[in-house]
């Protein structure tokens, strides 16, 4: 028994601002039905004791240890710039007006 109707597909398409051709509605109805059946199967899986996660694989940042480092001399940095204007880097204009 189908849970999804052609009207449901049209409504979802409209909400998603998709322009679906009328001859594809039946195809998408079947595909959406298959997706919902799969979700129904997933709802049957026992997840008791499985920790919640936002990723399939745990990701951690690789960082270096913090340490005190000497601050570069501002004048040395400015002298390395291709162009400078006073105490600022001069860069090409990218926005009009």
N, C-alpha and C positions, 0 to 999 in steps of 0.2 A: 504494500500500500504506500503510495507516494505521499510524502509529507510536504513536498514543494510543488506549488502550482506554477503555471506559466505566468500568472498574475504576480506571484511572489518574485519571480525572476525579473519581471518588468519593473517592479517596485524597487528592488535592490539596485538594478541598473540605473534607474532614475536617481536614486539617492547617491550613487557613486558617480553620477554624471557621465554614464556610459551610453553611447548611442548603439544599441544592439539591433542588428537587422532582424526583422520579423522571422525570417527563415532559419535563424540560429537560436531562437528562443527554446525550442524543444531540445536542442543539443545541450544548451546551458542548464536547462532544467534537470536533465539527467546527470550532468556533471556535478551540479550543486547537491543533488540528492545523494550521489556517491560520497561526496565530501562529508555530508552530515551523517551518513551511515558509518563512515570511518571514525568520526568524532564520537559517535555513540559507542563504538567498540573501545575507544580509548577511555571512555567514562567507566567501562567495566573493569579496567586494570586496577589491581589493588596497589595503592601507593602509600599504604600505611607504613610509617617509619622512613619514608624517602624524604630527605630534606628538600625544602623549596629552593629553587634556583632560578636565575634569569639566563643562565648559559648552560649549554650541554657540556662544555669543558671549562674547568676552573682556570681563570686567568689572573695572573698576579703581575704587578709592575716590577720591573727590574730596576732597582735604583742604586745609586752609589751612596756611600756614607757621607753625611755632611761633614764639612771641615772648614776651618778658617783659611781663607786664601787672600792674598794681597789684592787690593782693588787696583785695576789698571789705571794709569794716569790718563785723565780725560784728554789732555793735549795729544798724547801718543795715539789715542784712538782716532781723534779728529784728523790728525795728520795722515792717517791711512785711507781716508775717504777719497774717492775720485774727485769729488767737488765738495767744498764746504763754504758756508756763509756764516761768518762769525763763529759762534759756538754750536752750529747746527750742520747736519749733513744736508747737502743740496741734492735733491732727487728730481727726475723728470716729472713734469706735470702730467697727471693722468685723468683729471676731470676738467671738463670745459667750464669756464666761468665759475 
